[in-house]
Amino acid sequence: MRLEEGGRVLVIDPGSFSDLPAALEGADAVLVTHEHADHIDADVVLEWLAGADGVLLHGPSPVVDALRGHPLGPAVERRLRTLGPGERFEAAGFDVLAQGGQHALIHPHIPLVANLGYVVDGVLYHPGDSFIVPDAPGIRILLVPLHAPWSKLAEVLDFVVAVRAGLAVPIHDGLLNERGLALADAHVGRIAARYGLGFRRLEPGEVLEV
């Protein structure tokens, strides 16, 4: 996900399912929600960051620690920033508030990892891999994880209703084929409409003006 305003670009979760390095082109700052490869492709991101002077990358401590320990990490160590829940900071000119702290449970035998959601400019919320309802009123756009090994559709629907953003935009659906996407979109769109909320899918490269 790329957020752009006034010539500044903020990128969230440039992972292995993303179109890299195109997604990072021209970025002024990067936010990472957690350490899983589909949310940060460390090899590509660190190589890009080494050639992107002045760009800062923000994330929870396990993400930053892993990047510092990477062979390419020492070259960019001073531009890696560790975050915790409740921290407010500026990234690429955007006001960002970190939320949550823990990845949703996948299975009791699979270790939990740290996960931060991000409220951007008080109006857009990216929860990472969690259904944590943000401690921030006035969310207008919710980036909703549509499908994951850790979720079921009922939880997705409850999350959309609980956040009550005017518009829900699906993310995190790379494991679904076209039939699965259509089914999930139909369910979420119908329930969102019941509560007077919008739902819109963005195709790769498509732009939404806020």
N, C-alpha and C positions, 0 to 999 in steps of 0.2 A: 504494500500500500504506500503510495506517494501522496503527500500533502504539499501543495504549492500555494504560496501567497507572496506577492510583492517581489517576485524573482527568487525567493528562498524555497528550498526543497527539503522536506523532512521525510525520511523513509523508515517504515516500520516493518521489522521481521523479514529481512532479505534472506530467505532460506532456499533449500535445495529444490523446492517446487517452483521457485520464482524464475522469471526470465532475467538471469544475471549474466553480465553486469549491467544490462540495459536499465534495470530497475534502479540502479545506484547512480546512473549518469547525472552529474550535476548536483548531487545531494550535498547539503550543508551540514546535516546531522543525521544520525541513525539511532533508532530505538530498537532494542531487542527485548522481547517479553520473557524468553527462557532459552535453555541450552539445546533443545532438540534440533536436529539437523534441518527439519523442514521449516524452522524459524530463523536459523542462522547457518549459512554455509561458510564455515570458518575459513577454509582455504581461499575461496573467492573474495570474501569480504575483507580479509586481512591484506591480501595482495592489492585490492583496490584501495584500501585505506592508506597503505604505504605510499601511494602516489597521489593522494588527495589531501594536500596540505591544509591544515587548520580544521579539518572535519573531526567532530567528536562522536564517539559511539557510547551510548548509555545502556546499561542493563543491570540486572541483579548480580550479586557477587559471584555466584557460580559461573555465570557467563563470562564475566570479566576475568576471573581467575583462570578459566580455561583458555581464553584468548591470550593472556599474558604468558601462559605456559606453552603456547604454540610456537613452532620454529620461527614464524614471522612476527610473533608477538612483541619481542623487544624493540623492534623498529617503530612501533606505534603505541608503546605502553603509556606514554604521557597523554595520549588522546582517548584513553579508555576511562569511563566514569562509572563508578559503582553506585547503585541506587537501592533504596529500601522503600517499603510501603509508606505512603503519606508524604513523601518528599515532593516538593514543588520546585521546578527549575525551568530554565529557558533553553530551547533547542531550535536552532534555525529560525529564531524570531517568534516561535510559538511558545505559549505558556503550557507547560505539561505538569500534570499531577499523577504520581504513581499510586496505583491501587492494588489491593489484594495481597499477594505474597506467596501463594502456593498453587501449583498445577492441580487440575482436577484429578481425582483418583482414577487410574486406568484399571488396576487390579491390585489386591493386597500384596501379591508377590512381586509387583513392579515398584521400585522405589519412587517416592514422590520427589519432585524437584521444585525449586523456586520458580515462581511465575509472577510477573508484574503486568497489570493492565495499565493503560495510559489514557487519561482524559486530556484532550488537546483543546486549548482555548475555551474550556468549559462547555463545549458543545458536541465534541465527537469522542466516542469511547471505543478503544480497542482492548478487549479483555484478555488477549493472548489465549491460552488454553485453560479457560476457567469460565464459570458462570457467576463470578462475583459481581453483585450489583454495586455500582460505584457510589461512593459517598460524595456525590456531587449533584446538585439539582440542575435542571435545565439541559440535560443531554438531548440533543436534537437528532444526532446520527449515531446509531449503534452498529458497529461491525460485529456481526453475530457468527460465531463458529457453527456452521451448518451441520457438519458431520465430523466425527472423530472416533477413534477406538475407545475414548473415555466418555462418550455421551450417547444419549438416545433422543429421539425426536421430541418426546414429551418434555424433556429438560430444555431443549432449544425453545420450544413454544413458551414454556413458563418464564424463561429468561427474557424473551422479547417483551412479554406482558409486564414483567416486573420492572424492567428498566423504563418502559413507556416512552422511548424515544420516538419522535415524529416519523423517523424513517429508519428501517432496519436494512442493512446491506450485507448479504451473505459473504463470508470468507471461509477459509478452511474446509474446502469441499473437494480437494484434489483426488480423493479416493472413490468418488462416485462417478458412474458413467452417466450418459445423457438421460437415461430413464430414471436413475436415482435422483439426479438433480431436479428433474421435472416434478417428481413426486414430492420431494422435500420442499421445493419452492411453493408448490400448490398448497401444502399444509400450512406453512408459515405465513404465506400471503393471506390465506383465508382467516387464520386466527388473528393476525395483525389487524386486518380490516374490521373484524368484529369489535375491536377496541379503538377504532378510529386511527389506527397507525398505518403507515405506509411500508411497503416492502419493494425493493428494487434490486435486481441482479445487475452487476457491472461485469461486462466481458473484459478480458485482458486488454489493457490499453485504453479502455473507455474512460471518459472524464465525467465527473459529477461536479457541477458548480454549486457551491454552498452559499 
